[in-house]
């Protein structure tokens, strides 16, 4: 994870990103401030979480969605030659529109148009 953060900071110096930390610290500003005062996220908090595997990500995604703590978009598959996007069973209109927006941008980037 630390290597990924180094690469991100080199390629996208304006991106606010931090490395490994527990999700509760990333999402709770007071905890973050108390435990990671040196983090770039202290002022704004996290708006994207990355998980070590599909199972962990799906569990957290569904919990956040059910608790209504944030808008959830996904799952999103990265690293494939062509854009692939999945809608979950029972997706709302808002979830469908969000995923379509991501799919369009992804297709434009992969085709060379921006």
N, C-alpha and C positions, 0 to 999 in steps of 0.2 A: 504494500500500500504506500509506503514512504517513497518508493521509486516512482510509482504512478503520480504522486503529488509533485515530485520534482519535475517530471516530464510536463505535467500540466502547467506548472509555474514558468517553465522555460518557453513553452509554445504559446501560452496565453497569459502573459504577465498581469493583465487586468482582471483575471478571474479570481474571485474570492473562494478559496478552497482550503480544506484542512484534511488531515489524515485520519487515522483510526481513532474512533472514540465511541463510547456507548451511545445508543440512540437517545436515551433520556437526557444526556448532556447536550447533544446536538439540538434537541427540540425545546429544552427548557432554559431560557436565557439566564435566569439566576444561577442555576446549577453550572451552566457553562462559564459564566463570569467568575464564580467562586472556585471552580476546579481547573479551568483552562483560561486564565486571564490573558494569556499570550496568544490565544487563538484569533485568527482573522474573522471568525464568525461571531465574536462577542457582541458587536454592535447590531448585527442584522439577523443572527440566527441562521439555521440551515433551512434550505428549501428543497434540497435533493438529498436522498439517502441512497447509498450504494451498499449492497449486501454481498456476502461471500458466496452465496449460491442461490439457486432458484427457490429452493424450499424455504430458506430463511426470508428471502425477499417476499415471497407470496404470503407467508404467515403475517409478516409485518404490514404488508400492503392491505390485506383483508381486515386486520385489526383496526388500522387507522381509518379505513373506509367505513367500517361498521360503527366506530365510535364518533364518526363525524368530525374528526380533529383536523382534517385537511381535505382538499380536493385530491383525488388520486387519479393518475393517468398511467395506464399500462395494462399488462406488461409490455415492455418494448424490447425487442430482440435487436442486438447490435452485432456488428462484425460480419454480416452476411453480404454476399455480392449484390443481392437485390433487396429492395425494401420488403420487409415482412412485418405485419402488424396483426395483433390478435385482439378480438373483442371477447370479453368474458360473457358467459351465459347470464342473461338478465341485465345486460348493460343498459344504463339510462340514455336518454337522448343526449344529455350533456357529455357523457362518456364517449358516445359514438362520435359526436362532433369534435371533441378533443383529439381522439385517435385519428380521425380523418385529417385534421390539421397537421398532425405530426407526420402522417403518411405522405401528404402532399409535399411538405418541406423536404422530407427524406428523399422522395423520388426526384425532386428538383435538384437537390445537391448531388445525388448519384448520377444524374444525367448531365451534370455540368452547368445547369441553369440555376441562378440564384435570385 
